[in-house]
């Protein structure tokens, strides 16, 4: 399973008003592991960056003056993305800009959602946390993902942060450290974990209510939809098959 966590920065908010992509950042995940095979490029948009957009990402017209144009890198970008599942936070925004750039490059240029499956992590977050704030910063706080480097928006940095958030949201580990104090990054450091001393004797068993069981099944279904494979569902299916045989 190959996934690409993608983010863009642009000159403004609306491609229909002539705004363009000025940065593309992609992080590759294979079988839910970061490979380091990332894609990152700044682009010359042939127009001014809106002041409001520059205040968000800090990318200036002067910085972009000598950068390649979208047409210079489009084939490499298509080759990199083709056939993967794109994970994008607020996907309609980035997909709209990418499709606008692809049509501008070539009249019969493919749409990005024809080349790749697209998963909107914002839609996923809203289904998991209805009625709550689900911005990338809010999700970082909720899942214990470090975003202290994010003083300004940047496509590659945001894609790296979103990759950690997406893995946490869909039930996977964020990162694996071998030989260190933190074996699996779960948002809690080893020294923050308290081990409870349980007195000897009979323990009271508290069983889940029907509502809690339904919520659990809904959570597993969301993980399965987002990742394509939920090991807990697979175990339930195997147990049911064993019981029926």
Secondary structure, 3 states (H helix, E strand, C coil): CEEEEEEEEECCCCHHHCCCEEEEEEEEEECCEECCCCEEEECCCCCCCCHHHHHHHCCCHHHHCCCCCHHHHHHHHHHHHCCCEEEECCHHHHHHHHHHHHHHHCCCCCCHHHHCEEEEHHHHHHHHCCCCCCCHHHHHHHHCCCCCCCCCCCHHHHHHHHHHHHHHHCCCCCCECCCCCCCECCCCCHHHCCCCCCCCCCCCCCCCCHHHHHHHHHHHHHHHHHHCCCHHHHHHHHHHHHHHC
